[in-house]
């Protein structure tokens, strides 16, 4: 029997050219947060996420929007991964609706690409969109009419991509702006040295980011406007710090995350 990856490649070769835009399974998934500790001051440590999340009741969030600058990854040898995305769900829930980019090291060689994922479904590479360091990416996740629409755009190329699906079990009780160490069947992968990732309007000049919209007020609001904010630092399973987010900017929309160790 063919492996899922070989099967996907075989099916990809048989598809019409117009359909060959989103059927390549990404090398790793982008899973819900693995929390180590939560503190009363809103800081959180996690084994796989670094950045910010805002949380609320079930059914709260209808949109999350974000922007970031694709960081150049530093590769020496081996294979490591670093993902950057905006999403809804995944903070103490079992689904994540998300889209973003990866800056990976594949056997010591840098590799950059855009992807989308309706976790726990596989992550898919967006083959119609090229990505390189320095690109300004903007993305959003929107819930409407019982479906989620993911959209991502590259400011350098002008290319954009969107995908709409239903997600059974989605709770819509969190929104996130994240740098991540992706996962595989073997667990959390080594984090690639991405240097510093810049999120938000102050760095990207993309308006309306990083913001979330709720079902209660119906208007986008910056991260800082929410009452329940998690500032997430990534740590290894042995407790070593791997990625640290900065404080939010004065307008409450922008921050950076800096690689410390893998």
N, C-alpha and C positions, 0 to 999 in steps of 0.2 A: 504494500500500500504506500502511495506517495505521502510524504510529509505535508502538513498544511502549507508550509512555505513553498515547496516545489509545486504543490497543486495550485496555489495562487499565481505563481509565475506562469504555469502552463495555461491557466485560464486567461491571464493577462494577454498572452500572445495571440489568443484567438479572438479577442474583443476588437470591435471596430475602433479606429483611431480616436474618434470623438469620445469614446467611453474610457479610454486609457488615461484617466486623469487622477484616479484616487483608489486604485485597486491593489497597490503594492503594500503589503503588510509591513509596518515599521518594525525595526529590530527589537524594540522594547515597548512595554506599556507604561502608562502614566497613571499610577494608582492613587487611591485615597490616602490621606495623610496617615502616617504611622507615628502617633504621639508618644513621646517619652515622658514629658512632664508639662503640666500647665501651672502657671503661677498667678497669684492674685493681681499682679500689676499688668496682666494681659500678655506677658511674654510666654512663649511656648518653645519647647525643644522637640524636634522631630528627627526621625532617621532618614526621611526622604524629601521633605519640603523645606524651603527657606523663602521668606517673603511675608505677605500679609493676607489674612482672611478676615472677612466680616461675617457675622453669624446672626441668625434670627430664628423665628418659629418656622415650622413646616409651611411651605407655600409662600414664603416671604419674597424671594428674589425672582424677578422677571428678566433682568438683564445685567450682565457684567461686561464692561469694556476696558480694554487696556492697550498700551503701546510700549514698545521697548526697542532698544538698539541691539542688533545681533552682535554678541561679543565674539572676538577671535579666540579660539581655543588653543592652548599651548600643549603640544603633543611631543612626547619623547619616545616612548615605546608602549606597547600594550594597547588595550581597548578600554575606553572610559566614555561616559555619557553625561551630558548636561542638557536639560530641557527647560524651556521658558514659555510660560503660557498664561492665559486668562481662562477662568472657568466658573461654573456653578456646580455646587455639590462637592462631596469628597471630604468635607470636614465633619467627621463622625457620621458619615452616611456611605452607602455602598456603591453609588454611581458617581461618575464625574463626566460632565459635558464640557469639553475643552478643545482648544486649538492653540497651536504655538509653533515654535521652532526648536531644533536641536543643534547644538554645537558639540560634536562628538569626536573622539579619537578612535580610528579604526586601524589597529596594528601600527600605531604611531603616526597615522595620516589624518589630517583634519577632514571632517565631513559635516556639511551644513544642509539642512532641509527643513521644509514646513510639513506639518502633519495635523490631523484631527483625530479625535477619539470620543466615542460615547461609551466610556468604561462601564461595565466589564467587557464590552466588545473589544476587538483588537484595535490598535492604533494604525492609521493608514497614512502613508507618505503622499503628499500632494505633489505629484510628479509634474504638474503643469506650472509650478512656481519655483523659480530658482531663488536661492538664498546665499548670501555671502556676508562676511563680517562688515559691520557698519550700516547694513540695511536697516531702515526704520520700518518696523512692522506695527500694524494696528489690527486689533482683533476684537470680536464681540461674541457673546453667547446670549441669545434671546429666546425667551419662552413665550409662546402665543398659541392659542387654540390647541392645547395639549401636545404641542411639538416644540422641540428645540431647534434653533437655527444657529449654526456656527459660521462665522465669517472671518476671514483673514485677508489682509492686503499688504503688499510690499510697495513702499513709497518709491523705491529706486526704479522698479520695473513697471509700476502701474498695474501689475497683475493682482487679481483678487479671486477668491474661491469661497463658495458657501455650500453648506450641506444641511439638510433638514431631516430629522428623525424623531419618532416617539421613543421615550426611554422609560420602560416600566420600572416602577419603584423609585423614581427620582423624587426627592423631597423638597428641593429648592430652599434649603435652609442655610446656605452659605454661598459666598462668592469669594474668588481668590485671584491673586496675582503672584505667580510662583516661579522660583528657580528650583529645579528638581533633579534628584538622582533617580532615573527611571528604574523599573523593576523587570525581572524575568521570572521564569519558573524557579530559578535558583535563588531568588531573593533580590535585594537592592543591589544595583550595580555600582562599581566605583565611579565617583564623581569626577568628571573631566575638569581640568584647570581652565575655567572660563574667565579668570581675572575678575572683572567687575561688570555686572549687567545693570543697565540704566532703564528704569521703568518710569513712564509718566510724561505728562505734557511739558514739564520743565526741561526735560532732556530731549524729547522727540519733537516738540512743537506741534503735536497732534492734539487738537482740542477734544474735550469730552472724555479724557482718560486721566488717571485710572478711576473709574466711577462705577457705581452699581445703582440699579433701579429696583424699587420694591413695589409689591402689590398694594401697599397701604397708601403711599404718597404718589407713586406714578411718575416721579421726576428723578433724573439721574442726580446722584450726590457723591462727592469725593469720599475716599476711604475714611478720612478723619471725622466725617460727620456721623458715623455709626457709633452706637453705644457699646457694642460688643466687637472689639477689634483684637485679633491675635497677631502679634509680631513674632514670626517664627524663625528660629535659628536651627540649622541642620547640624546634627551631631552623628558620629558613627556609633555602632553598637557597643563600642568600648568607651564612649563618652567624649571622644576627641571632636573639637569644633571643626565643621567642614565648610559651612557657608553662613555668613552673618548679614542680615538686612540692616540698612541704616534707619534712622528715624525718618518719619514722613516730613516732606517739605512744608513750608509755612502755609501753602495753599491746600495741603492735605491730599494731594494727588500723586506725588512723585517720591521715589526712593531708589536706592541701589541695593544690590546684594553682592557681596564680595566672597570669592573662593578663598578658603583658608587651607584646607587639606582634603585628600581623597579618602 
